[in-house]
Amino acid sequence: MTLLKTAVAAIALSFAAGAHAEGNLRIAQQYGVTYLLLNIAQEQKLIEKYGKQNGVDVKVEWTQLSGGAAINDALLSGAIDIAGAGVGPLVTLWDRTKGRQNVKGVAALGSFPYYLVSNNPKVKSIADFTDKDRIALPAVTVSVQSRILQMAVARQWGDKEFARLDKITQTLPHPDAAAAIIAGGTEISGHFGTPPFQEQELAQNPNAHIVLNSYEVQGGPSSSTVLYATEKYGKENPKTYRAFLQALAEAADYATKNPEGAADIYLKVNKSKVDRALLLKVFRSPETQFRIAPQNTLTLAQFMHRVGAVKNKPAAWTDYFFADPLIGQGG
């Protein structure tokens, strides 16, 4: 009987080991240039390259979703291993899972200014939006765009009024929102987006103009889009995790040194028809920084605590990011 129990235990252990074997990585990203480093890693098979160097064959699965809410649901359900979304969704999940799954940031995906663009000539500032307007963003009250808008509203009308414009926001994927702004004639009169959609809107609709720049709200260049995972994944898959970070670091270096190659990769991976010259303008902008160390994220995280969006107050960016030499001195 003892031998039977021992055999059963050994079989169960082998299945458990197989279930958590290194080498499987499922990544969920969203739409836009902010996910360029993942596009480069995918096209150049950098994760697989560093996996081999670390002694593991990595199989990568790529998924595209829209909005931080959908991304967070996928991560918590175990459908993905690495989530790509804004700082807002990261801080929300860090707060909700503290002491349990312990979700934290893995790396940033660079710093880009996000524009709130409107095609309504009457809207010169956020104070000009009315109940007749609708502002499209990836996820109402959850996405980083939603949180940055709330920061701007709090600055305009006070912290108690931070949710004042939430009622006129609407969840919509960036491609659909951009199409609405460019075409006009719909209830969508504003879109808080990302590159290259915001640049397309400004280039293709003469009425489109910038109402708000995320950098102005956040106090300078900021890593608004990040990658995050559960503590369990990193602990059980250290070699795969390391390969992923090394791949991101190489992708960031490539994008910085070779913007033309990066533009070609973006167009290919996303099957995009975005004007290449417009992409290069974004990549070469002094406001764009390709780096995996998080930059200026704490202001938004602490704002979310101040207005009651999260219970736990982060004292430093390291509270909601895993420590790793490759992301160095973040912020």
ZAVOVO-555874 format. One record per residue (C-alpha): chain; residue in one letter; x, y, z; residue number from 1. Coordinates in steps of 0.2 Angstrom, whole numbers, plus 5000, padded with zeros to 4 digits. Layout:
+---+---+------+------+------+-----+
: c : r :   xx :   yy :   zz :   k :
+---+---+------+------+------+-----+
: A : a :    X :    Y :    Z : NUM :
...
+---+---+------+------+------+-----+
This chain:
+---+---+------+------+------+-----+
: c : r :   xx :   yy :   zz :   k :
+---+---+------+------+------+-----+
: A : m : 5000 : 5000 : 5000 :   1 :
: A : t : 5014 : 5012 : 5004 :   2 :
: A : l : 5022 : 5008 : 4987 :   3 :
: A : l : 5006 : 5012 : 4979 :   4 :
: A : k : 5004 : 5029 : 4988 :   5 :
: A : t : 5022 : 5033 : 4984 :   6 :
: A : a : 5019 : 5029 : 4965 :   7 :
: A : v : 5003 : 5039 : 4965 :   8 :
: A : a : 5012 : 5054 : 4973 :   9 :
: A : a : 5027 : 5053 : 4961 :  10 :
: A : i : 5015 : 5053 : 4946 :  11 :
: A : a : 5005 : 5068 : 4954 :  12 :
: A : l : 5022 : 5077 : 4956 :  13 :
: A : s : 5027 : 5074 : 4938 :  14 :
: A : f : 5011 : 5081 : 4932 :  15 :
: A : a : 5013 : 5096 : 4943 :  16 :
: A : a : 5030 : 5099 : 4937 :  17 :
: A : g : 5025 : 5098 : 4919 :  18 :
: A : a : 5011 : 5110 : 4922 :  19 :
: A : h : 5023 : 5123 : 4928 :  20 :
: A : a : 5037 : 5118 : 4917 :  21 :
: A : e : 5048 : 5132 : 4910 :  22 :
: A : g : 5046 : 5138 : 4892 :  23 :
: A : n : 5028 : 5143 : 4890 :  24 :
: A : l : 5024 : 5162 : 4889 :  25 :
: A : r : 5007 : 5169 : 4884 :  26 :
: A : i : 5008 : 5188 : 4881 :  27 :
: A : a : 4993 : 5200 : 4879 :  28 :
: A : q : 4995 : 5217 : 4871 :  29 :
: A : q : 4984 : 5230 : 4865 :  30 :
: A : y : 4983 : 5242 : 4850 :  31 :
: A : g : 4996 : 5255 : 4845 :  32 :
: A : v : 5014 : 5260 : 4844 :  33 :
: A : t : 5016 : 5259 : 4863 :  34 :
: A : y : 5018 : 5240 : 4861 :  35 :
: A : l : 5032 : 5242 : 4848 :  36 :
: A : l : 5045 : 5233 : 4859 :  37 :
: A : l : 5034 : 5218 : 4859 :  38 :
: A : n : 5032 : 5219 : 4840 :  39 :
: A : i : 5051 : 5219 : 4839 :  40 :
: A : a : 5053 : 5205 : 4851 :  41 :
: A : q : 5040 : 5195 : 4841 :  42 :
: A : e : 5047 : 5198 : 4824 :  43 :
: A : q : 5065 : 5195 : 4828 :  44 :
: A : k : 5061 : 5180 : 4840 :  45 :
: A : l : 5071 : 5188 : 4854 :  46 :
: A : i : 5062 : 5179 : 4868 :  47 :
: A : e : 5066 : 5163 : 4860 :  48 :
: A : k : 5084 : 5168 : 4857 :  49 :
: A : y : 5087 : 5173 : 4875 :  50 :
: A : g : 5078 : 5157 : 4881 :  51 :
: A : k : 5090 : 5146 : 4872 :  52 :
: A : q : 5104 : 5156 : 4880 :  53 :
: A : n : 5096 : 5153 : 4897 :  54 :
: A : g : 5094 : 5134 : 4893 :  55 :
: A : v : 5076 : 5134 : 4889 :  56 :
: A : d : 5066 : 5132 : 4873 :  57 :
: A : v : 5052 : 5146 : 4875 :  58 :
: A : k : 5036 : 5144 : 4866 :  59 :
: A : v : 5027 : 5161 : 4865 :  60 :
: A : e : 5009 : 5164 : 4862 :  61 :
: A : w : 5003 : 5182 : 4857 :  62 :
: A : t : 4986 : 5188 : 4860 :  63 :
: A : q : 4978 : 5205 : 4857 :  64 :
: A : l : 4964 : 5212 : 4868 :  65 :
: A : s : 4957 : 5230 : 4870 :  66 :
: A : g : 4956 : 5239 : 4887 :  67 :
: A : g : 4964 : 5236 : 4904 :  68 :
: A : a : 4948 : 5228 : 4911 :  69 :
: A : a : 4949 : 5214 : 4898 :  70 :
: A : i : 4968 : 5212 : 4901 :  71 :
: A : n : 4966 : 5211 : 4920 :  72 :
: A : d : 4952 : 5198 : 4918 :  73 :
: A : a : 4963 : 5187 : 4907 :  74 :
: A : l : 4978 : 5188 : 4919 :  75 :
: A : l : 4968 : 5184 : 4934 :  76 :
: A : s : 4959 : 5170 : 4926 :  77 :
: A : g : 4976 : 5162 : 4921 :  78 :
: A : a : 4973 : 5164 : 4902 :  79 :
: A : i : 4989 : 5174 : 4900 :  80 :
: A : d : 5005 : 5176 : 4909 :  81 :
: A : i : 5011 : 5194 : 4904 :  82 :
: A : a : 4999 : 5208 : 4903 :  83 :
: A : g : 5001 : 5224 : 4893 :  84 :
: A : a : 4991 : 5239 : 4898 :  85 :
: A : g : 4992 : 5255 : 4907 :  86 :
: A : v : 4999 : 5260 : 4924 :  87 :
: A : g : 4981 : 5263 : 4930 :  88 :
: A : p : 4976 : 5244 : 4927 :  89 :
: A : l : 4993 : 5239 : 4934 :  90 :
: A : v : 4990 : 5249 : 4950 :  91 :
: A : t : 4972 : 5243 : 4952 :  92 :
: A : l : 4977 : 5225 : 4951 :  93 :
: A : w : 4992 : 5227 : 4962 :  94 :
: A : d : 4980 : 5234 : 4975 :  95 :
: A : r : 4967 : 5220 : 4973 :  96 :
: A : t : 4980 : 5206 : 4973 :  97 :
: A : k : 4991 : 5212 : 4987 :  98 :
: A : g : 4995 : 5197 : 4999 :  99 :
: A : r : 4987 : 5185 : 4986 : 100 :
: A : q : 4992 : 5184 : 4968 : 101 :
: A : n : 5004 : 5199 : 4971 : 102 :
: A : v : 5003 : 5206 : 4953 : 103 :
: A : k : 5017 : 5218 : 4950 : 104 :
: A : g : 5025 : 5227 : 4935 : 105 :
: A : v : 5038 : 5218 : 4925 : 106 :
: A : a : 5044 : 5232 : 4914 : 107 :
: A : a : 5039 : 5248 : 4905 : 108 :
: A : l : 5036 : 5249 : 4886 : 109 :
: A : g : 5044 : 5266 : 4884 : 110 :
: A : s : 5037 : 5284 : 4886 : 111 :
: A : f : 5025 : 5292 : 4874 : 112 :
: A : p : 5014 : 5307 : 4876 : 113 :
: A : y : 4995 : 5303 : 4875 : 114 :
: A : y : 4984 : 5316 : 4867 : 115 :
: A : l : 4965 : 5319 : 4871 : 116 :
: A : v : 4960 : 5324 : 4854 : 117 :
: A : s : 4943 : 5332 : 4849 : 118 :
: A : n : 4935 : 5336 : 4833 : 119 :
: A : n : 4923 : 5348 : 4841 : 120 :
: A : p : 4929 : 5366 : 4837 : 121 :
: A : k : 4920 : 5372 : 4853 : 122 :
: A : v : 4931 : 5361 : 4864 : 123 :
: A : k : 4947 : 5370 : 4869 : 124 :
: A : s : 4950 : 5362 : 4886 : 125 :
: A : i : 4942 : 5349 : 4896 : 126 :
: A : a : 4930 : 5362 : 4904 : 127 :
: A : d : 4922 : 5364 : 4887 : 128 :
: A : f : 4915 : 5346 : 4886 : 129 :
: A : t : 4897 : 5345 : 4889 : 130 :
: A : d : 4884 : 5331 : 4891 : 131 :
: A : k : 4882 : 5330 : 4873 : 132 :
: A : d : 4900 : 5325 : 4870 : 133 :
: A : r : 4907 : 5307 : 4871 : 134 :
: A : i : 4926 : 5304 : 4875 : 135 :
: A : a : 4932 : 5287 : 4869 : 136 :
: A : l : 4945 : 5278 : 4878 : 137 :
: A : p : 4951 : 5259 : 4880 : 138 :
: A : a : 4942 : 5256 : 4897 : 139 :
: A : v : 4930 : 5268 : 4907 : 140 :
: A : t : 4938 : 5272 : 4924 : 141 :
: A : v : 4951 : 5258 : 4922 : 142 :
: A : s : 4962 : 5263 : 4908 : 143 :
: A : v : 4977 : 5274 : 4910 : 144 :
: A : q : 4969 : 5287 : 4899 : 145 :
: A : s : 4954 : 5287 : 4910 : 146 :
: A : r : 4965 : 5289 : 4926 : 147 :
: A : i : 4975 : 5303 : 4918 : 148 :
: A : l : 4959 : 5312 : 4913 : 149 :
: A : q : 4953 : 5310 : 4931 : 150 :
: A : m : 4970 : 5318 : 4936 : 151 :
: A : a : 4967 : 5333 : 4925 : 152 :
: A : v : 4949 : 5335 : 4931 : 153 :
: A : a : 4955 : 5335 : 4949 : 154 :
: A : r : 4967 : 5348 : 4945 : 155 :
: A : q : 4953 : 5358 : 4937 : 156 :
: A : w : 4939 : 5356 : 4949 : 157 :
: A : g : 4947 : 5348 : 4965 : 158 :
: A : d : 4950 : 5330 : 4970 : 159 :
: A : k : 4931 : 5328 : 4976 : 160 :
: A : e : 4926 : 5331 : 4957 : 161 :
: A : f : 4939 : 5319 : 4950 : 162 :
: A : a : 4925 : 5308 : 4942 : 163 :
: A : r : 4916 : 5323 : 4935 : 164 :
: A : l : 4919 : 5318 : 4916 : 165 :
: A : d : 4917 : 5299 : 4919 : 166 :
: A : k : 4899 : 5300 : 4913 : 167 :
: A : i : 4904 : 5305 : 4896 : 168 :
: A : t : 4918 : 5293 : 4893 : 169 :
: A : q : 4915 : 5277 : 4883 : 170 :
: A : t : 4924 : 5261 : 4881 : 171 :
: A : l : 4930 : 5259 : 4863 : 172 :
: A : p : 4946 : 5251 : 4855 : 173 :
: A : h : 4958 : 5264 : 4848 : 174 :
: A : p : 4956 : 5259 : 4829 : 175 :
: A : d : 4937 : 5262 : 4831 : 176 :
: A : a : 4939 : 5278 : 4841 : 177 :
: A : a : 4951 : 5285 : 4828 : 178 :
: A : a : 4940 : 5281 : 4814 : 179 :
: A : a : 4925 : 5290 : 4822 : 180 :
: A : i : 4936 : 5306 : 4826 : 181 :
: A : i : 4942 : 5306 : 4808 : 182 :
: A : a : 4925 : 5303 : 4800 : 183 :
: A : g : 4916 : 5315 : 4812 : 184 :
: A : g : 4897 : 5315 : 4812 : 185 :
: A : t : 4896 : 5303 : 4827 : 186 :
: A : e : 4893 : 5305 : 4846 : 187 :
: A : i : 4911 : 5302 : 4848 : 188 :
: A : s : 4919 : 5320 : 4849 : 189 :
: A : g : 4934 : 5316 : 4859 : 190 :
: A : h : 4947 : 5301 : 4860 : 191 :
: A : f : 4960 : 5299 : 4873 : 192 :
: A : g : 4972 : 5288 : 4863 : 193 :
: A : t : 4990 : 5283 : 4859 : 194 :
: A : p : 5001 : 5284 : 4844 : 195 :
: A : p : 4999 : 5282 : 4830 : 196 :
: A : f : 4980 : 5284 : 4831 : 197 :
: A : q : 4981 : 5302 : 4839 : 198 :
: A : e : 4993 : 5307 : 4825 : 199 :
: A : q : 4981 : 5300 : 4811 : 200 :
: A : e : 4967 : 5310 : 4818 : 201 :
: A : l : 4977 : 5326 : 4818 : 202 :
: A : a : 4983 : 5323 : 4801 : 203 :
: A : q : 4966 : 5317 : 4793 : 204 :
: A : n : 4953 : 5328 : 4801 : 205 :
: A : p : 4955 : 5347 : 4799 : 206 :
: A : n : 4944 : 5350 : 4815 : 207 :
: A : a : 4955 : 5338 : 4826 : 208 :
: A : h : 4965 : 5346 : 4839 : 209 :
: A : i : 4974 : 5342 : 4855 : 210 :
: A : v : 4964 : 5346 : 4871 : 211 :
: A : l : 4976 : 5338 : 4883 : 212 :
: A : n : 4993 : 5331 : 4883 : 213 :
: A : s : 4997 : 5317 : 4896 : 214 :
: A : y : 5014 : 5324 : 4899 : 215 :
: A : e : 5007 : 5340 : 4905 : 216 :
: A : v : 4996 : 5331 : 4917 : 217 :
: A : q : 5009 : 5319 : 4924 : 218 :
: A : g : 5023 : 5332 : 4925 : 219 :
: A : g : 5034 : 5326 : 4911 : 220 :
: A : p : 5038 : 5311 : 4901 : 221 :
: A : s : 5030 : 5296 : 4909 : 222 :
: A : s : 5029 : 5277 : 4906 : 223 :
: A : s : 5010 : 5276 : 4904 : 224 :
: A : t : 5010 : 5258 : 4896 : 225 :
: A : v : 5018 : 5244 : 4906 : 226 :
: A : l : 5019 : 5225 : 4907 : 227 :
: A : y : 5014 : 5215 : 4923 : 228 :
: A : a : 5012 : 5198 : 4929 : 229 :
: A : t : 5009 : 5187 : 4945 : 230 :
: A : e : 5022 : 5184 : 4958 : 231 :
: A : k : 5020 : 5165 : 4955 : 232 :
: A : y : 5024 : 5166 : 4936 : 233 :
: A : g : 5041 : 5174 : 4939 : 234 :
: A : k : 5045 : 5162 : 4953 : 235 :
: A : e : 5041 : 5146 : 4944 : 236 :
: A : n : 5048 : 5152 : 4927 : 237 :
: A : p : 5064 : 5161 : 4931 : 238 :
: A : k : 5073 : 5157 : 4915 : 239 :
: A : t : 5058 : 5162 : 4904 : 240 :
: A : y : 5055 : 5178 : 4914 : 241 :
: A : r : 5074 : 5182 : 4912 : 242 :
: A : a : 5073 : 5179 : 4893 : 243 :
: A : f : 5058 : 5190 : 4892 : 244 :
: A : l : 5066 : 5205 : 4900 : 245 :
: A : q : 5082 : 5202 : 4890 : 246 :
: A : a : 5072 : 5202 : 4874 : 247 :
: A : l : 5063 : 5218 : 4879 : 248 :
: A : a : 5080 : 5227 : 4883 : 249 :
: A : e : 5087 : 5222 : 4866 : 250 :
: A : a : 5071 : 5228 : 4857 : 251 :
: A : a : 5072 : 5245 : 4866 : 252 :
: A : d : 5090 : 5247 : 4860 : 253 :
: A : y : 5085 : 5242 : 4842 : 254 :
: A : a : 5070 : 5254 : 4842 : 255 :
: A : t : 5081 : 5268 : 4848 : 256 :
: A : k : 5095 : 5265 : 4836 : 257 :
: A : n : 5085 : 5260 : 4821 : 258 :
: A : p : 5068 : 5269 : 4820 : 259 :
: A : e : 5066 : 5265 : 4801 : 260 :
: A : g : 5068 : 5246 : 4805 : 261 :
: A : a : 5056 : 5248 : 4819 : 262 :
: A : a : 5043 : 5256 : 4808 : 263 :
: A : d : 5044 : 5242 : 4796 : 264 :
: A : i : 5042 : 5229 : 4810 : 265 :
: A : y : 5027 : 5239 : 4816 : 266 :
: A : l : 5019 : 5239 : 4799 : 267 :
: A : k : 5022 : 5221 : 4796 : 268 :
: A : v : 5017 : 5213 : 4813 : 269 :
: A : n : 5001 : 5224 : 4814 : 270 :
: A : k : 4997 : 5223 : 4796 : 271 :
: A : s : 4995 : 5241 : 4797 : 272 :
: A : k : 4992 : 5254 : 4784 : 273 :
: A : v : 4998 : 5269 : 4794 : 274 :
: A : d : 5008 : 5281 : 4784 : 275 :
: A : r : 5027 : 5276 : 4787 : 276 :
: A : a : 5032 : 5294 : 4787 : 277 :
: A : l : 5020 : 5297 : 4801 : 278 :
: A : l : 5027 : 5283 : 4811 : 279 :
: A : l : 5045 : 5289 : 4809 : 280 :
: A : k : 5039 : 5306 : 4816 : 281 :
: A : v : 5033 : 5298 : 4831 : 282 :
: A : f : 5048 : 5287 : 4834 : 283 :
: A : r : 5060 : 5301 : 4831 : 284 :
: A : s : 5051 : 5314 : 4842 : 285 :
: A : p : 5061 : 5320 : 4857 : 286 :
: A : e : 5046 : 5316 : 4868 : 287 :
: A : t : 5047 : 5297 : 4863 : 288 :
: A : q : 5059 : 5287 : 4874 : 289 :
: A : f : 5061 : 5268 : 4871 : 290 :
: A : r : 5066 : 5261 : 4888 : 291 :
: A : i : 5060 : 5247 : 4899 : 292 :
: A : a : 5064 : 5256 : 4916 : 293 :
: A : p : 5047 : 5264 : 4922 : 294 :
: A : q : 5047 : 5283 : 4922 : 295 :
: A : n : 5037 : 5295 : 4932 : 296 :
: A : t : 5023 : 5282 : 4937 : 297 :
: A : l : 5022 : 5286 : 4955 : 298 :
: A : t : 5012 : 5302 : 4953 : 299 :
: A : l : 4997 : 5293 : 4945 : 300 :
: A : a : 4998 : 5278 : 4957 : 301 :
: A : q : 4997 : 5290 : 4972 : 302 :
: A : f : 4983 : 5300 : 4964 : 303 :
: A : m : 4973 : 5284 : 4963 : 304 :
: A : h : 4975 : 5281 : 4982 : 305 :
: A : r : 4971 : 5299 : 4986 : 306 :
: A : v : 4954 : 5299 : 4977 : 307 :
: A : g : 4950 : 5281 : 4984 : 308 :
: A : a : 4952 : 5271 : 4968 : 309 :
: A : v : 4964 : 5260 : 4977 : 310 :
: A : k : 4966 : 5256 : 4996 : 311 :
: A : n : 4985 : 5253 : 4997 : 312 :
: A : k : 4996 : 5269 : 4995 : 313 :
: A : p : 5012 : 5265 : 4986 : 314 :
: A : a : 5027 : 5274 : 4994 : 315 :
: A : a : 5038 : 5271 : 4979 : 316 :
: A : w : 5037 : 5264 : 4962 : 317 :
: A : t : 5046 : 5248 : 4968 : 318 :
: A : d : 5030 : 5244 : 4978 : 319 :
: A : y : 5021 : 5239 : 4962 : 320 :
: A : f : 5036 : 5233 : 4951 : 321 :
: A : f : 5046 : 5218 : 4953 : 322 :
: A : a : 5064 : 5221 : 4957 : 323 :
: A : d : 5076 : 5217 : 4943 : 324 :
: A : p : 5093 : 5224 : 4937 : 325 :
: A : l : 5087 : 5226 : 4919 : 326 :
: A : i : 5074 : 5239 : 4924 : 327 :
: A : g : 5087 : 5248 : 4935 : 328 :
: A : q : 5082 : 5264 : 4943 : 329 :
: A : g : 5064 : 5267 : 4938 : 330 :
: A : g : 5052 : 5280 : 4944 : 331 :
+---+---+------+------+------+-----+
